[in-house]
Amino acid sequence: MNRTLYSCLFYLALPLVALRLWLRARKAPAYATRVSERFSYGLPVMQPGGIWVHAVSVGESIAAAPMIRSLLQRYPQLPITVTCMTPTGSERIQALFANEPRIQHCYLPYDLPCAAARFLDKVQPKLAVIMETELWPNHIHQCAKRGIPVALANARLSARSAKGYGRFAKLTAPMLSEMSLFAVQTETEAERFRSLGARPETVEVTGSIKFDLTIDPQLLARAAALRQQWQASERPVWIAASTHEGEDEVVLAAHRQLLASHPDALLILVPRHPERFNAVFELCQQQGFATVRRSSGEPVAADTSVLLGDTMGELLFLYALADSAFVGGSLVPTGGHNLLEPAALAKPVITGPHLFNFLEIAAMMREVGALQEVDDAEGLAVAVQRLFELPQDAQKMAQAGLKVMQANQGALQRLLDGLGKLLNP
């Protein structure tokens, strides 16, 4: 399949695209708004020029934030246009940069030649930066036609994704050859990009910018103060974060098992997607857990068993409230989520077995004893209970994770240097 055939198929598939939007809007009504932006119509007023950064959803937006803030400092004369594909990503971007007048935001239009051209004619960026793996042939080709360098930042490419791209070599290879920089996380991924058609001189191993996460010291102080306010300073508290459908039942089963030996244990349960908040709250109630929604502002009482983390932008704070952390998306074959956020807060980290999005980071943490993997509710309960009852083991795991973070920092600086060469060749 070449780009012309791909574009024709995309146009033919537009009715299915509209149906998918409608179906998503039934669960998350925000998908029904700002639809015209997805075709490059009705875009907000924007200052042309500057840098365009694309972060597909919430996780990529959070990962991109330190880079965007550094770009704002380095290039005070340039506006930065930040795009995404999801309502939750849009909310996160607007919350992160609410007080920054140089940040412009809209949805990225669909990868149709006409929509991509209209978008670039309006934004006219000097540089395009795409986070992680969100590659769109027509957007990249339209950038190449206009002489706009395109960088893939914090790039990762699993063996499974590489195999998928390899099936469409006539589409993938020309797209990758038109790009100017691949700032990849590991040498293994660098070789995958080169084998798929990226020009060798454009591929650099810079590491993961997720290691460069900095924690505000006040965050831990605020968390300790809130636990004291709840009179929960001595209660055993654990968090199950970024859970997906099929994981909440496992987590609650583990928590029920924990309550048998630690009846005052508190679970902070944080579903990955906001459209699931209500369903997970109902599940907690159906299973008989005394549950408080974080969004309600109600305090956690002595008889509260579950705190539902149903707010946006608070995940680091919720991690800080806990003694140990289970990171979701890993008991189901989603590939896992960011293991480094709890590690940066010196929390021992537990996951399921499905970590194909974070293989290298997981391997680093596993090697030094900073990560424990479990397969089911019983294994999760045993792991959390051990950390409750053996604080020295918990502390050892936490410190090992923190050392992994500190030993691998510097990727953000290397990425910024690479982007600087594209802006000032």
Legacy VTK file of the C-alpha trace (Angstrom):
# vtk DataFile Version 3.0
C-alpha trace
ASCII
DATASET POLYDATA
POINTS 425 float
0.000 0.000 0.000
1.395 3.416 -0.982
0.281 6.814 0.326
-2.178 7.426 -2.552
-4.021 4.169 -1.896
-3.905 4.843 1.867
-5.498 8.281 1.334
-8.225 6.861 -0.913
-9.064 4.196 1.646
-9.149 6.844 4.401
-11.664 8.938 2.419
-13.798 5.829 1.776
-13.672 4.974 5.480
-14.990 8.371 6.635
-18.502 6.986 7.330
-16.899 4.431 9.657
-14.835 7.197 11.253
-18.050 9.161 11.887
-19.702 6.042 13.362
-16.711 5.498 15.656
-16.928 9.113 16.872
-20.648 8.673 17.542
-20.082 5.449 19.475
-17.339 7.066 21.557
-19.550 10.090 22.197
-22.157 7.807 23.777
-19.653 6.988 26.531
-17.743 10.279 26.510
-19.975 13.132 25.222
-16.953 15.403 24.616
-16.212 13.377 21.470
-19.300 14.983 19.907
-17.867 18.496 20.270
-15.299 20.332 18.139
-15.750 17.768 15.351
-14.954 20.396 12.689
-11.413 20.721 14.080
-10.819 17.111 13.063
-11.169 18.255 9.442
-9.217 21.545 9.844
-12.342 23.696 9.932
-13.274 26.042 12.750
-9.761 26.034 14.187
-9.140 28.661 16.892
-7.317 31.877 15.999
-3.610 31.066 15.985
-0.372 32.944 15.659
1.519 31.344 12.750
5.114 30.179 12.966
6.695 28.563 16.000
6.681 24.901 16.975
3.955 22.311 16.567
3.896 19.495 19.172
1.553 16.515 18.812
0.701 14.373 21.856
-2.023 11.860 21.073
-3.662 11.638 24.531
-3.190 12.127 28.278
-0.036 10.069 28.795
1.821 11.668 25.911
0.650 15.149 26.972
2.052 14.651 30.462
5.298 13.248 29.048
5.578 16.201 26.654
4.992 18.869 29.312
8.632 19.224 30.517
9.816 19.408 26.899
7.203 22.052 26.048
8.109 24.146 29.094
11.788 23.946 28.144
10.972 24.992 24.572
8.994 27.973 25.907
12.079 29.058 27.868
14.565 28.443 25.059
12.528 30.166 22.344
10.633 33.029 24.042
9.671 34.537 20.691
7.917 31.432 19.340
4.321 30.260 19.881
3.818 26.534 20.463
0.791 24.746 19.010
-0.070 21.569 20.939
-2.427 19.061 19.324
-3.981 15.801 20.510
-6.680 13.335 19.442
-8.801 12.792 22.577
-11.000 14.966 24.823
-9.079 13.824 27.913
-5.809 14.804 26.237
-7.316 18.174 25.373
-8.425 18.747 28.980
-4.955 17.845 30.242
-3.194 20.190 27.788
-5.488 23.082 28.700
-4.988 22.435 32.416
-1.194 22.125 32.120
-0.790 25.367 30.185
-3.775 27.427 31.323
-1.562 30.398 32.234
0.745 30.287 29.208
-0.469 32.677 26.465
2.009 31.315 23.893
0.428 27.839 23.962
-2.145 27.302 21.215
-4.284 24.184 21.190
-6.647 22.234 18.924
-7.334 18.671 17.853
-5.036 17.265 15.189
-7.084 16.911 11.993
-7.519 13.466 10.516
-4.709 12.286 8.251
-6.383 13.348 5.004
-4.263 15.270 2.467
-6.633 18.252 2.312
-7.105 18.436 6.101
-3.363 18.163 6.757
-2.652 20.887 4.176
-5.250 23.278 5.657
-3.868 22.713 9.144
-0.274 23.442 8.128
-1.296 26.467 6.036
-2.883 27.922 9.176
-0.228 26.977 11.746
2.871 27.339 9.502
5.259 25.760 12.016
9.031 25.994 11.783
9.315 22.555 13.398
6.962 19.621 14.030
7.533 17.400 17.083
5.536 14.174 17.409
5.531 12.347 20.733
6.425 8.637 20.884
4.802 6.675 18.017
1.958 8.691 16.491
2.995 8.645 12.809
0.640 9.933 10.106
1.834 9.685 6.459
-0.074 12.654 5.023
0.783 15.058 7.828
4.457 14.112 7.524
4.388 14.361 3.710
2.720 17.786 3.820
5.444 18.938 6.236
8.133 17.626 3.864
6.532 19.483 0.932
6.792 22.729 2.913
10.320 22.103 4.178
9.152 21.707 7.797
11.449 19.321 9.713
9.631 16.588 11.616
11.051 15.037 14.793
9.782 11.986 16.643
10.465 12.696 20.329
10.869 10.063 23.046
10.354 7.578 20.223
9.535 3.991 21.013
8.705 1.108 18.695
7.834 -2.333 20.019
8.634 -5.462 18.028
4.901 -5.915 17.446
4.468 -2.363 16.103
7.573 -2.689 13.923
6.163 -5.874 12.416
2.903 -4.043 11.688
4.688 -1.133 9.990
6.806 -3.624 8.043
3.698 -5.090 6.397
3.124 -1.728 4.671
6.690 -0.953 3.588
5.595 1.078 0.533
3.747 3.435 2.894
6.078 3.318 5.894
9.533 3.617 4.300
8.852 6.852 2.332
7.198 8.392 5.408
10.154 7.603 7.686
12.668 8.805 5.094
10.944 12.215 5.029
11.512 12.737 8.771
14.449 14.708 10.176
15.023 13.276 13.668
14.167 10.116 15.585
15.084 10.707 19.246
14.648 7.099 20.349
14.701 5.569 23.792
16.941 2.538 23.148
19.375 1.138 20.561
16.990 -1.764 19.926
14.300 0.687 18.851
16.810 2.705 16.836
17.623 -0.406 14.786
13.924 -1.053 14.205
13.420 2.443 12.797
16.492 2.140 10.573
15.367 -1.248 9.243
11.941 0.214 8.360
13.413 3.024 6.260
14.561 5.849 8.546
17.765 7.470 7.293
20.581 6.348 9.640
21.859 9.891 10.182
18.453 10.955 11.537
18.278 8.278 14.273
19.735 9.150 17.692
19.488 7.222 20.968
18.603 9.888 23.532
16.880 7.771 26.212
13.431 8.258 27.730
12.452 11.746 28.861
10.157 10.074 31.399
13.277 9.604 33.554
13.553 13.411 33.747
10.398 13.755 35.812
10.940 16.225 38.644
8.850 16.089 41.805
7.782 19.242 43.625
8.834 18.730 47.276
5.549 20.331 48.308
3.667 17.460 46.692
4.826 14.940 49.303
4.247 17.477 52.095
0.660 18.105 50.900
0.025 14.366 50.693
1.314 13.781 54.230
-0.845 16.656 55.507
-3.970 15.231 53.845
-3.376 11.770 55.299
-2.998 13.385 58.704
-6.233 15.278 58.135
-7.923 11.963 57.335
-6.326 10.529 60.516
-4.819 7.944 58.170
-1.100 8.508 58.788
-0.806 5.017 60.282
-3.302 3.293 57.991
-1.858 1.010 55.278
-2.647 2.737 51.967
-2.055 1.404 48.451
-2.955 2.678 45.016
-4.044 0.874 41.852
-3.478 3.459 39.108
-4.435 3.677 35.428
-6.606 0.570 35.576
-8.420 -0.704 32.499
-11.637 -2.639 32.058
-11.116 -6.115 33.481
-8.552 -4.990 36.065
-10.807 -3.273 38.599
-12.455 -6.549 39.582
-9.017 -8.106 40.150
-7.866 -5.119 42.216
-11.026 -5.163 44.359
-10.681 -8.909 44.914
-7.099 -8.328 46.082
-8.263 -5.525 48.372
-10.955 -7.766 49.898
-8.263 -10.347 50.629
-6.060 -7.640 52.203
-8.889 -6.460 54.447
-8.971 -9.897 56.085
-5.527 -9.261 57.601
-5.532 -5.441 57.536
-9.138 -4.312 58.104
-8.121 -0.622 58.066
-6.394 -0.826 54.665
-7.326 1.910 52.191
-7.273 1.429 48.407
-6.941 4.420 46.070
-8.424 3.190 42.776
-7.745 5.337 39.687
-9.312 4.206 36.381
-7.325 5.209 33.300
-10.257 6.698 31.367
-12.724 9.263 32.780
-15.680 7.695 30.972
-15.254 4.677 33.306
-15.348 6.655 36.565
-19.082 6.165 37.157
-19.041 2.473 36.252
-16.112 1.758 38.580
-17.792 3.695 41.412
-20.918 1.565 40.939
-18.764 -1.588 40.901
-17.177 -0.625 44.230
-20.586 -0.027 45.764
-22.057 -3.237 44.343
-19.220 -5.182 45.929
-19.931 -3.586 49.302
-16.891 -1.341 49.652
-17.437 1.960 51.477
-16.274 4.276 48.673
-15.580 8.007 48.501
-15.144 9.847 45.199
-12.168 12.180 45.180
-14.164 14.644 43.058
-16.814 14.971 45.802
-14.384 16.619 48.212
-15.641 14.369 51.011
-12.968 13.378 53.537
-11.821 9.791 53.862
-13.332 8.453 57.107
-12.162 5.600 59.311
-14.664 3.240 57.675
-13.803 4.284 54.095
-12.315 1.333 52.249
-11.853 2.763 48.734
-11.033 6.263 47.496
-11.970 6.539 43.816
-9.528 8.819 42.016
-11.997 10.372 39.578
-10.234 13.694 39.010
-7.925 14.764 36.182
-4.318 15.844 36.629
-3.924 14.496 40.165
-2.277 11.136 39.556
1.120 12.140 40.990
-0.577 13.498 44.103
-2.602 10.304 44.504
0.586 8.264 44.141
2.128 10.450 46.866
-0.756 9.561 49.217
-0.012 5.823 48.987
2.600 3.558 50.562
2.893 1.277 47.527
1.685 1.387 43.918
0.202 -1.045 41.429
0.419 0.327 37.858
-2.441 -0.852 35.644
-2.774 -1.679 31.991
-0.586 -4.648 32.883
-2.984 -7.356 34.090
-4.726 -7.047 30.716
-2.770 -6.990 27.423
-2.626 -3.194 27.123
1.158 -2.977 27.531
1.386 -1.188 30.854
1.701 2.455 31.844
4.409 4.720 33.218
6.302 2.861 35.954
8.545 5.834 36.639
5.942 8.130 38.202
5.605 6.077 41.417
9.345 5.323 41.321
10.119 9.061 41.258
8.024 9.412 44.417
10.007 6.593 46.096
7.085 4.138 46.090
7.617 0.383 45.613
6.058 -0.616 42.281
3.902 -3.653 41.425
2.614 -4.563 37.944
0.996 -7.345 35.993
2.861 -9.325 33.325
1.857 -7.272 30.242
4.585 -4.632 29.959
5.409 -4.593 26.254
5.202 -0.775 26.108
7.860 -0.473 28.822
10.089 -3.514 28.352
13.428 -1.734 28.822
12.316 0.368 31.800
10.714 -2.698 33.401
13.919 -4.693 32.848
16.023 -1.978 34.512
13.722 -1.867 37.525
13.393 -5.645 37.757
17.177 -6.086 37.675
17.703 -3.946 40.792
14.681 -5.290 42.678
12.520 -2.189 42.215
9.625 -3.975 40.506
7.415 -6.910 41.460
5.196 -8.604 38.883
1.998 -10.486 39.739
-0.509 -12.459 37.682
-3.787 -12.362 39.584
-5.726 -11.051 42.583
-4.102 -13.432 45.043
-0.598 -12.525 43.865
-1.447 -8.822 44.069
-2.812 -9.152 47.594
0.253 -11.088 48.759
2.609 -8.506 47.220
0.834 -5.528 48.802
0.545 -7.286 52.161
4.282 -8.042 52.176
5.045 -4.356 51.589
2.656 -3.371 54.402
4.223 -5.809 56.856
7.890 -5.514 55.852
8.573 -1.771 55.634
12.308 -2.413 55.220
11.616 -4.395 52.027
9.303 -1.628 50.812
11.977 0.988 51.491
14.608 -1.091 49.694
12.383 -1.400 46.589
11.557 2.311 46.671
15.195 3.391 46.885
16.170 1.018 44.076
13.519 2.559 41.818
14.654 6.064 42.690
18.232 5.168 41.766
17.096 3.854 38.368
15.383 7.215 37.784
18.445 9.231 38.741
20.923 7.079 36.799
19.053 7.508 33.510
18.290 11.219 33.519
19.511 13.559 30.783
17.314 12.457 27.869
15.389 15.735 27.872
18.565 17.769 27.415
19.737 15.514 24.563
16.321 15.808 22.895
16.301 19.603 23.208
19.778 19.783 21.679
18.575 17.721 18.713
15.500 19.912 18.223
17.706 23.008 18.443
19.758 21.808 15.467
16.579 21.505 13.400
15.362 24.979 14.383
18.771 26.565 13.792
20.486 24.432 11.136
LINES 1 426
425 0 1 2 3 4 5 6 7 8 9 10 11 12 13 14 15 16 17 18 19 20 21 22 23 24 25 26 27 28 29 30 31 32 33 34 35 36 37 38 39 40 41 42 43 44 45 46 47 48 49 50 51 52 53 54 55 56 57 58 59 60 61 62 63 64 65 66 67 68 69 70 71 72 73 74 75 76 77 78 79 80 81 82 83 84 85 86 87 88 89 90 91 92 93 94 95 96 97 98 99 100 101 102 103 104 105 106 107 108 109 110 111 112 113 114 115 116 117 118 119 120 121 122 123 124 125 126 127 128 129 130 131 132 133 134 135 136 137 138 139 140 141 142 143 144 145 146 147 148 149 150 151 152 153 154 155 156 157 158 159 160 161 162 163 164 165 166 167 168 169 170 171 172 173 174 175 176 177 178 179 180 181 182 183 184 185 186 187 188 189 190 191 192 193 194 195 196 197 198 199 200 201 202 203 204 205 206 207 208 209 210 211 212 213 214 215 216 217 218 219 220 221 222 223 224 225 226 227 228 229 230 231 232 233 234 235 236 237 238 239 240 241 242 243 244 245 246 247 248 249 250 251 252 253 254 255 256 257 258 259 260 261 262 263 264 265 266 267 268 269 270 271 272 273 274 275 276 277 278 279 280 281 282 283 284 285 286 287 288 289 290 291 292 293 294 295 296 297 298 299 300 301 302 303 304 305 306 307 308 309 310 311 312 313 314 315 316 317 318 319 320 321 322 323 324 325 326 327 328 329 330 331 332 333 334 335 336 337 338 339 340 341 342 343 344 345 346 347 348 349 350 351 352 353 354 355 356 357 358 359 360 361 362 363 364 365 366 367 368 369 370 371 372 373 374 375 376 377 378 379 380 381 382 383 384 385 386 387 388 389 390 391 392 393 394 395 396 397 398 399 400 401 402 403 404 405 406 407 408 409 410 411 412 413 414 415 416 417 418 419 420 421 422 423 424
